[in-house]
């Protein structure tokens, strides 16, 4: 395990943040845990890191809408970072920002992705892995055809990238 304070300055735009979920405190937690159990995976969410103004942000598709949040929001509960070593092009950054506050998260698209019935990047409704895959493709990094967080991780590892657990602010 690596402390967030040790790795924060090494994170670059285009790196991926991957989350797991272990809470059972709310209806949302229960929904996420059901997906995790049904899909037999530890990974429940993926976003793309963007470094702006000396801060690290996560561009992510969550309910209700695509947003930017400080990466430090996730550090307390623990997260995984995948350093992609693949620079972000202007087209990718433009795509990420064009969806913030506009594109809606779609549970239906998430279900279709798990059932391998999702055509990636065909709608203004997005699920998290679809948003990350579509964005990273614009910079030439292919994270695979299946928009599921576990499949994104599997493809990154297949390409020789590393998955590093990070915790604490």
N, C-alpha and C positions, 0 to 999 in steps of 0.2 A: 504494500500500500504506500502511496505517495501523498504527502500533505499538499493541499491546494496551494498554500503559500510557496511551496518549493517548485511547482510546475507552472504557475500562473503566467510568468513572464516568458515561458517557452511556447505557450499556446499561440497558434497562428490562425489567421482567417482561413477557413476551409477545413480546419480540424473538426472532428465530429464529437459530440457529447452523446453518450448512451446512458439511459437510466434503467434501473430496476425499480421494483415497487414492492414494499413489504408491509405497508400500513393497512389496517383494517378499521379505521376510525370513522369512515363516512361511506355514503352510497357510491361516490366516485371511487374510493379505494376498493370497494367490493367489485365494481365493474372492471377495474384494471386487474385485480387479482383473478377474476374469472377468465379474462383474456389470457393472462399469464399461464394459468393452469391448463386451459383448453389448448393453448398453442405449445405447451411444454417447453417454455423458454424463460430464461431469467430476464431478458431484455424487453422492456415495455415502451420505450420511447427513444427517438433519435432526433437530434437537431444539428445545425451547422454553426460553428463558432465564427464570429465576426469581431475583429479587433478594431475599435474606433475610439479615438480620443483617449488612448491609454487605458481603455476598459475592454474587457472581454464580454461580448454579448452572445446570446444564443438566438438564432432565427429558427423558429419552430412553429409547427402547426398543432395547435391545441384547441380545445373547445373554449370559447365559441369561434375564435378567429386567429389567423396567423399573427404572430407577435415577435417582438424582440424583448428578451429579459436578460438581466445580468447573470452571467454564468455562476457567480458566487451564490445566487439563490439556491443552486443545487448542491453546492459543495458540502453544506452541513449534513445532509442526509447521505452523501456519497454518490459518486457517479463514475462512469468510465469515460476516458478520453482516448480517441483514436487520432494520433498525429498522422495526417495524411501525406505530409511532405509534398503536397500538390498545390501550388499557388492558385489563389482565386483570381479569375479574370474579371474584368469590368462587367462583362455580360452576366456573369453569375451574381455579382453583387446587385446589379440592376434588377435581375429577376427576383432575388430574395426580397429586396425592398419594395418591389412592385406589388407583392402579395401581402405585406404587413398591413393589418387593419382592414383588408379588403377581402381576401380569400377566406372562406369559412372552413373550419375543420369538419370533416364528414365521418361519422361513425359508420355509415353505410359503406363508404369507400374503404375504411379499415377492415370491415367484415369481408368485403370483396377481395381485398389484398390477401387476407389469411386463407381464403378459399381459392386463391390463385386465379381470380376472375377479374382482376383490375388492369385496365389499360392505363399505364402511367402517363401523367401529364396531359390529360384530355379535358380537364374541367377547372373551374375556379373554386371548386371544393377540393380540399386536399387532406390527406392523412399524413402523419409525420414523416414516415419513411419515403413516401412519394415526393414530398417537398424537398427532402435532402437529396434523394437520387436525382431528381430533375435539375436541381441547382448545381450539384457537383458535375453532372454531365456537361454543363455549359463551359466548364473549365477543363474538360477532357478526362475526368475521373469517372469511370464506370463502376457503380456500386451494385450492379446486377439488375435483373429484370423483375424481381419480386419485392414489392414495397412493404416489407415487414421488418421491424427493427432487427430481429435475430438473423434474417437473411442478409441485411446490410453488414452486420458484424461478421458473419461467416465469409462474405465476399471480401471484406477488407482483410481479414486474416489470411484468406487464400492468396491475396496479392502481396503477402509478406508484411502488412502493416501490423502494428502492435496495439493491444487493448490494455490500457493501464487504469487500475482502480485509483481514484483520487477521493480524499475525504478531508473535511475540516476547512474552515475559512482562514 
